[in-house]
Amino acid sequence: MLSFAGIEPRGATILDAGAGFGLTLLVLAHVGAVRAQGVEFHEPMVRTVEAYLPMLPRDLRERVAIDQGDVMSMPYDDATFDAVLAVEAISHYRKVESAIREIHRILRPGGVLAISDGNNRLNPITRRKTREVWDAFELGTGSGVVHGHRVTHNYRAEREAFIAEHYPAFPAERLARETFGMTFDEVASACSSYARDGRFPGSTYDGSDVPTNPADGQVIERLFDPYALARALAGAGFDVRVSGYWGGASGRRTIRSANAVLGRLSRLTIYSARGFRIAATKTTDGP
């Protein structure tokens, strides 16, 4: 991924935007990053990283750090980082355009955003499976497991329970159906509007957009047309390069060679790609 994006990690200051349990941070520090900084929304993941950092060799742990925070509003100064990575993370950002603007702000001129994700909307198999995951989280599932996701939430039922508790005189079932994509705070606002004018919110789930966890505003798996994402990045002040990704991280020469050939033909082959990669270089001050 670093090679694809043209990122030289030695001596660089790099942010992992959606760091999870911090494994990418350890790799970055190991290959020479002078600062491997992570930002992660989920507190348990942050606490896990903080728990194992003292166990690392001193030289490594002094160059690794993680903050709990949201990529839409990060606690870093302008032009702080040489590179930003989004490794299987951008599909979980709630407001992608806001995150792009924030990443542009914290990158130095000429800095690179490298994106790697598997949620390629242009691949029909990926699209179908991802929408089945959406259905499960929004509407519920009998099995509890869908395409590797253990579904413990039913977002519509959670919104309905919230409305029934806080607004017992309101038609909770219909309001739950028409508050798709909203957090509990937004549901409360919609209910207040309903109390004033009797109008239902009208935000319903039709399978075309990713469900939102009403408790924290996070999304499960957003689908991307990589070229549409590239256009959004270009509009924010990046020079962008897109490639499909079929595999090769294991190091097998034949797979890497096949990936390289298919990648050069991405405009034609992207529909079969398991995922995609984007390298976006900051070229302007933004829109």
Residue pairs with C-beta under 8 A, 6 or more apart in sequence:
1 85
1 87
1 114
1 116
1 277
2 8
2 9
2 31
2 114
4 114
4 243
4 277
4 279
5 83
5 112
5 114
5 277
5 279
6 112
6 279
7 14
7 82
7 83
7 112
7 114
9 28
9 31
9 32
9 33
9 83
10 31
10 32
10 33
11 32
11 33
11 34
12 32
12 33
12 34
12 35
12 82
12 83
13 33
13 34
13 35
13 37
13 80
13 81
13 82
13 83
14 28
14 33
14 35
14 36
14 37
14 81
14 82
14 83
14 84
14 85
15 37
15 38
15 39
15 76
15 80
15 81
15 83
15 84
15 85
15 106
16 22
16 24
16 25
16 28
16 36
16 37
16 38
16 39
16 84
16 85
16 87
17 39
17 71
17 74
17 84
17 85
17 86
17 89
17 99
17 103
18 39
18 40
18 41
18 71
18 86
18 87
18 88
18 89
18 90
18 92
18 93
19 25
19 38
19 39
19 40
19 45
19 49
19 66
20 40
20 45
20 89
21 45
21 48
21 49
22 38
22 40
22 45
22 48
22 49
22 52
22 64
22 66
24 38
24 85
24 87
25 36
25 37
25 38
25 49
25 64
25 66
26 36
26 56
26 60
26 64
28 36
28 85
29 36
29 60
29 63
29 64
30 60
33 63
34 63
35 63
35 65
36 63
36 64
36 65
37 65
37 66
37 67
37 76
37 81
38 49
38 64
38 65
38 66
38 67
39 66
39 67
39 68
39 69
39 70
39 71
39 74
39 75
40 46
40 49
40 66
40 67
40 68
40 69
41 68
41 69
41 70
41 71
41 216
41 218
42 68
43 68
46 66
46 67
46 68
49 66
50 66
53 61
53 64
54 61
56 64
67 75
69 75
71 89
71 93
71 99
71 102
71 103
72 93
72 94
72 95
72 98
72 99
72 102
73 98
73 102
74 102
74 106
76 106
77 106
78 105
78 106
79 105
79 106
79 107
79 108
79 109
79 111
80 106
80 107
80 108
81 106
81 107
81 108
81 111
82 107
82 108
82 111
82 112
83 107
83 111
83 112
83 113
83 114
84 103
84 106
84 107
84 111
84 112
84 113
84 114
85 113
85 114
85 115
85 116
86 113
86 114
86 115
86 116
86 117
87 116
88 116
88 117
88 118
89 117
90 96
90 99
90 115
90 117
90 222
90 224
90 229
91 117
91 118
91 119
91 219
91 221
91 222
91 223
91 224
92 218
92 219
92 220
92 221
92 222
93 99
93 219
93 222
94 212
94 217
94 218
94 219
96 222
96 229
96 232
97 232
97 236
100 232
100 233
100 236
101 236
101 286
103 113
104 113
104 236
104 237
104 238
104 282
104 286
105 286
107 113
107 282
108 282
109 282
110 281
110 282
110 283
111 281
111 282
112 279
112 280
112 281
112 282
113 233
113 238
113 278
113 279
113 280
113 281
113 282
114 277
114 278
114 279
114 280
115 229
115 276
115 277
115 278
115 279
115 280
116 245
116 275
116 276
116 277
117 224
117 275
117 276
118 126
118 274
118 275
119 126
119 130
119 221
119 222
119 223
119 224
119 275
120 126
120 223
120 224
120 226
120 244
120 270
120 273
120 274
120 275
120 276
121 127
121 223
121 224
121 225
122 225
122 226
122 270
122 271
122 273
123 270
123 271
123 272
123 273
123 274
124 271
126 223
126 274
127 223
129 147
130 147
130 221
130 223
131 207
131 223
132 146
132 147
133 146
133 147
133 149
133 220
133 221
134 207
134 210
134 211
134 220
134 221
135 141
135 207
136 146
136 149
136 151
137 149
137 151
137 153
137 154
137 155
137 211
137 213
137 220
138 154
138 155
138 156
138 180
138 205
138 211
139 154
139 156
139 205
140 151
140 154
140 156
140 157
141 151
144 150
144 151
144 152
145 151
149 220
153 213
155 211
155 212
155 213
155 214
156 176
156 177
156 180
156 205
157 176
158 214
158 215
159 175
159 176
159 179
159 182
159 184
159 187
159 214
160 172
160 173
160 175
160 176
161 172
162 184
162 187
162 214
163 170
163 172
163 175
163 176
163 179
163 187
163 191
164 172
166 188
166 191
167 175
167 191
167 195
170 191
170 194
170 195
174 200
175 187
175 190
175 191
175 194
175 200
175 201
177 204
177 205
178 190
178 200
178 201
178 202
178 203
178 204
179 186
179 187
179 190
179 201
179 203
180 203
180 204
180 205
180 211
180 212
181 203
181 205
181 209
181 211
181 212
182 190
182 201
182 203
182 212
182 214
183 212
183 213
183 214
183 215
183 216
183 217
184 214
184 215
187 214
190 201
190 203
193 199
193 201
194 200
194 201
205 211
210 219
210 220
210 221
210 222
210 223
211 219
211 220
212 218
212 219
213 219
213 220
224 276
226 242
226 244
226 270
226 276
226 278
227 242
227 270
229 278
230 240
230 242
230 278
230 280
233 240
233 278
233 280
234 240
235 287
236 286
236 287
237 282
237 283
237 284
237 285
237 286
237 287
238 280
238 281
238 282
238 283
239 280
239 281
239 283
240 278
240 279
240 280
240 281
241 278
241 279
241 280
242 266
242 270
242 276
242 277
242 278
243 263
243 266
243 276
243 277
243 278
244 262
244 263
244 266
244 269
244 270
244 272
244 273
244 275
244 276
244 277
245 259
245 263
245 273
245 274
245 275
245 276
245 277
246 255
246 258
246 259
246 262
246 263
246 272
246 273
246 274
247 255
247 258
247 259
247 274
248 255
248 256
248 258
248 259
248 260
262 269
262 272
262 273
263 269
266 273
270 276
